[in-house]
């Protein structure tokens, strides 16, 4: 099941994977109200945020898996 949500962009970060330092993990940080949320993403999605300004509102696409009760950040709408 796919759904959209609006967040304000804060920052993006890449850092070495904690299990395998030769790999890189990509994160994007957002704010909604007084809460912040960091999402793991692919390098392609990470690069989409290179030109997004701090505090700019973005519409994000998520994929919800009810079997595992997990949410995956998929794309920008």
DOKOLDO-613151 format. One record per residue: x, y, z of N, C-alpha, C in turn; residue number from 0. Coordinates in Angstrom, 3 decimals, m for minus. Atoms other than C-alpha are relative to their C-alpha. Last residue first. Layout:
N
{atom {X Y Z} {X Y Z} {X Y Z} NUM}
...
//
This chain:
77
{atom {1.183 m0.116 0.868} {5.799 13.022 m5.348} {0.073 1.266 m0.834} 76}
{atom {0.594 m1.315 m0.175} {9.309 12.364 m4.007} {m1.175 0.090 m0.964} 75}
{atom {m0.227 m1.013 1.025} {10.221 8.686 m3.796} {m0.553 1.342 0.441} 74}
{atom {m0.121 0.413 1.398} {10.154 5.353 m1.943} {0.431 1.103 m0.958} 73}
{atom {m0.019 m1.250 0.740} {10.625 5.742 1.830} {0.314 m0.320 m1.456} 72}
{atom {m1.196 m0.238 0.799} {9.788 2.320 3.250} {m0.178 1.296 m0.773} 71}
{atom {0.192 m1.103 0.937} {7.316 1.719 6.085} {1.328 0.231 m0.712} 70}
{atom {m1.157 m0.820 0.317} {7.152 m1.553 7.976} {m0.369 1.062 m1.031} 69}
{atom {0.224 m1.292 m0.643} {4.362 m3.392 9.741} {1.194 0.924 m0.202} 68}
{atom {m1.136 m0.235 m0.879} {5.805 m6.730 8.554} {m0.120 1.310 0.780} 67}
{atom {m0.455 1.284 m0.545} {2.571 m8.003 7.013} {1.128 0.193 1.004} 66}
{atom {0.757 0.370 m1.195} {1.103 m4.534 6.639} {0.452 m1.311 0.631} 65}
{atom {0.154 1.437 0.076} {3.901 m3.385 4.273} {m0.733 m0.457 1.267} 64}
{atom {0.286 0.665 m1.275} {3.595 0.371 3.807} {m0.231 m1.487 m0.234} 63}
{atom {0.593 1.306 0.250} {5.279 2.109 0.844} {m0.165 m0.685 1.349} 62}
{atom {m0.414 1.109 m0.853} {5.993 5.800 1.213} {m0.735 m1.268 m0.415} 61}
{atom {0.761 1.221 0.268} {5.854 8.730 m1.215} {0.591 m1.121 0.852} 60}
{atom {m0.742 1.257 0.106} {7.041 12.138 m0.041} {m0.939 m1.175 m0.226} 59}
{atom {1.008 1.054 m0.071} {5.550 15.598 m0.643} {0.715 m1.319 m0.275} 58}
{atom {m0.022 0.998 1.071} {8.157 18.244 0.103} {m1.077 m1.050 0.263} 57}
{atom {0.976 1.074 m0.180} {8.019 21.467 2.127} {0.024 m0.919 m1.219} 56}
{atom {0.947 0.096 1.118} {11.212 23.525 1.986} {m0.932 m1.190 0.208} 55}
{atom {1.340 m0.423 m0.379} {12.775 24.070 5.395} {m1.028 m0.062 m1.108} 54}
{atom {0.333 0.284 m1.398} {16.358 23.916 4.122} {m1.389 0.549 0.303} 53}
{atom {m0.401 m0.964 m1.019} {16.387 24.215 0.330} {m0.450 m0.445 1.396} 52}
{atom {1.154 m0.363 m0.827} {16.171 21.221 m2.013} {0.485 0.895 1.136} 51}
{atom {0.414 m1.381 0.276} {18.968 21.207 m4.608} {m1.219 0.431 0.796} 50}
{atom {m1.166 m0.875 0.087} {20.865 18.086 m3.466} {m0.395 1.466 m0.167} 49}
{atom {0.078 m1.043 m1.012} {17.644 16.369 m2.368} {1.192 0.953 m0.016} 48}
{atom {1.118 m0.894 0.317} {17.281 14.310 m5.553} {m0.088 1.174 0.971} 47}
{atom {m0.465 m1.034 0.927} {20.776 12.879 m4.907} {m1.112 0.969 m0.399} 46}
{atom {m0.901 m0.907 m0.721} {19.536 10.998 m1.838} {0.441 1.153 m0.903} 45}
{atom {0.893 m0.899 m0.732} {16.703 9.477 m3.893} {0.817 1.037 0.763} 44}
{atom {0.752 m0.781 0.983} {19.243 8.008 m6.323} {m0.924 1.004 0.681} 43}
{atom {m0.830 m1.105 0.493} {21.624 6.932 m3.528} {m0.732 0.875 m1.019} 42}
{atom {m0.943 0.433 1.036} {18.787 4.896 m1.988} {0.857 1.189 m0.422} 41}
{atom {0.443 m0.060 1.391} {17.102 5.946 1.246} {1.089 m0.495 m0.938} 40}
{atom {m1.011 0.630 0.828} {17.190 5.555 5.026} {m0.512 0.019 m1.425} 39}
{atom {0.338 1.160 0.812} {14.749 7.964 6.607} {1.218 m0.486 m0.775} 38}
{atom {m1.068 0.297 0.936} {15.375 10.363 9.499} {m0.352 m1.284 m0.744} 37}
{atom {m0.080 1.400 0.416} {12.385 11.793 11.301} {1.089 m0.140 m1.039} 36}
{atom {m0.913 0.216 1.120} {11.987 14.986 13.279} {0.059 m1.490 m0.303} 35}
{atom {m0.690 1.287 0.092} {9.023 15.910 15.434} {0.930 m0.028 m1.201} 34}
{atom {m1.161 m0.064 m0.892} {7.908 19.435 16.414} {0.822 m1.281 m0.049} 33}
{atom {0.359 m0.570 m1.303} {5.505 19.777 13.482} {1.251 0.159 0.847} 32}
{atom {1.447 m0.131 0.125} {6.780 17.487 10.747} {m0.488 0.461 1.363} 31}
{atom {0.706 m0.466 m1.187} {10.531 17.691 10.243} {m1.482 0.092 m0.334} 30}
{atom {1.181 m0.838 0.204} {12.686 15.781 7.779} {m0.592 0.408 1.331} 29}
{atom {0.651 m0.418 m1.239} {16.159 14.200 7.697} {m1.126 0.987 m0.311} 28}
{atom {0.577 m1.321 0.211} {17.435 12.247 4.673} {m0.817 0.328 1.249} 27}
{atom {1.127 m0.402 m0.831} {19.776 9.316 5.148} {m0.465 1.393 m0.397} 26}
{atom {0.464 m1.342 0.327} {22.186 7.457 2.863} {m1.271 0.295 0.794} 25}
{atom {1.432 m0.159 m0.245} {24.186 4.435 4.021} {m0.362 1.457 m0.250} 24}
{atom {0.478 m1.291 m0.494} {27.609 3.761 2.492} {m1.513 m0.028 0.159} 23}
{atom {1.264 m0.445 0.597} {29.341 0.406 2.070} {m0.432 1.313 0.649} 22}
{atom {m0.291 m0.252 1.415} {33.039 m0.321 2.818} {m1.255 0.445 m0.758} 21}
{atom {m0.448 m1.371 0.260} {32.256 0.152 6.515} {0.354 0.294 m1.458} 20}
{atom {m0.994 0.100 1.068} {30.277 m3.116 6.572} {0.439 1.405 m0.388} 19}
{atom {m0.423 1.396 0.099} {28.266 m3.547 9.776} {1.116 m0.192 m1.013} 18}
{atom {m0.606 0.434 m1.265} {27.998 0.142 10.751} {0.456 m1.460 m0.038} 17}
{atom {0.870 0.992 m0.614} {27.478 1.304 7.164} {0.678 m0.538 1.249} 16}
{atom {m0.320 1.412 0.199} {29.627 4.335 6.406} {m0.971 m0.908 0.747} 15}
{atom {m1.019 0.472 m0.935} {27.887 7.719 6.431} {0.256 m1.479 m0.239} 14}
{atom {m0.487 1.325 0.392} {25.790 9.839 4.107} {1.098 m0.385 0.984} 13}
{atom {m1.276 0.454 m0.543} {23.687 12.724 5.336} {0.349 m1.371 m0.565} 12}
{atom {m0.300 1.348 0.485} {20.765 14.838 4.168} {1.407 m0.367 0.456} 11}
{atom {m1.385 0.283 0.383} {19.241 17.856 5.867} {0.095 m1.393 m0.609} 10}
{atom {m1.002 m0.575 m0.889} {16.080 19.594 7.055} {1.413 m0.205 m0.524} 9}
{atom {m1.350 0.530 0.156} {13.297 19.073 4.511} {0.953 0.715 0.945} 8}
{atom {m0.947 m1.066 0.308} {9.811 19.942 5.735} {1.398 m0.608 m0.011} 7}
{atom {m1.003 m0.285 m1.015} {7.374 17.054 5.510} {0.796 1.219 m0.421} 6}
{atom {m0.749 m1.248 0.178} {4.201 16.229 3.592} {0.907 0.233 1.201} 5}
{atom {m0.037 m0.823 m1.205} {2.973 12.627 3.443} {0.851 1.230 m0.284} 4}
{atom {m0.821 m1.206 0.045} {1.969 10.295 0.612} {m0.074 0.732 1.326} 3}
{atom {0.638 m1.226 m0.486} {0.675 6.716 0.704} {0.996 1.151 m0.068} 2}
{atom {m0.789 m1.214 0.135} {1.385 3.397 m1.009} {m0.782 1.190 0.560} 1}
{atom {0.839 m1.162 0.000} {0.000 0.000 0.000} {0.898 1.244 0.000} 0}
//
